[in-house]
Amino acid sequence: MGFFKKKYILTSAAFFAVSSVLCAKNFSFNLIPYFAIETSVIEEAYYYEDYSKYADEMCSLLEWEQKPSYIFGVEGIFNLNKFVFSLDFSAKLPVRSGSMMDSDYWTDGMKFNYSINENYLDKGFSAKTGFAYNFDFSVFSFKPLIQFSYSFISFNAKNGYGWYGGSAHSSDGNVHSWDSPYAHYYPDGKYHLAGVDYENQTFSILTGFDFSKVLFEKWRTGIGFLVAPFTYVYAKDHHLGKSSNFYSEDFVYIWFKNFQFSLKNDFIISQRLSVNSVIEGNFILLTKSKNYYNGELNQQKGGFSYKGFKATVGFCVSF
């Protein structure tokens, strides 16, 4: 019995030793702190009432710019054999961020009100995780993947000025184009517009692929494509002012209208250190949604769209 017990112990020890070597050989971890600059536009649309013959016509459009936003983040990539798991967290600096343009349209499509506000990014952060499998061939690698992402952003638009051609503001009481001489101009300064606050939460499930190839010994380049079968957006804006103080909420369910493209380059400095650069484009096509006015279901539809570009530089440390 002592012989068999001793043999069992030796066999178990050898098994765990071999397993440890294999796991150490097949497991790696990459840590990538990064910095990014993003420019983008969020479109917040409103349509005429459902019961009217103009229900498909847009009556208002708010365009929220990020020009630019500055992003700091960190990504962790776990590699086990050919399986890849990633985690990514990032935050945006609160800065002046382009403009917010507010346009109102008449039933024939004429823009009769137009205002421009200074846009300020208040808060912004995101988190995403992904799973992939790496098919590594002699001349290139291919990774199908699935990704889950969540983002939050809020803006403050203020110090606005604009041209108002609606009947309540025009010089002759009729509706005119915003650039008509009959439209009334409200300058910035003492009589500036009250402003609007906005927040947005977006959750997406995306699937796609990464394709990469080593061009030179220390340079790997690649492309990526993702499409979201499902995206959910919650958006809320609060219009300020004594006579126009109200809030509006949109609940947007988006199917197969969210696309992401990327161009990636890795420059290898040493066995453990490389520099990564990524250029990304993200487009969410305009989608109608249910709209709530001061908490009650509105007869108007809302709408949401997004288009943006981001350039990222990161330093990858391999363990």
Salt bridges, closest charged atoms under 4 A:
GLU38 OE1 - LYS92 NZ 2.83
GLU43 OE2 - LYS307 NZ 3.47
ASP56 OD1 - LYS288 NZ 3.19
GLU65 OE2 - LYS67 NZ 3.25
ASP122 OD2 - LYS123 NZ 3.20
ASP172 OD1 - HIS176 NE2 2.88
ASP210 OD2 - LYS264 NZ 2.93
ASP237 OD2 - HIS239 NE2 3.51
GLU280 OE2 - LYS310 NZ 3.77
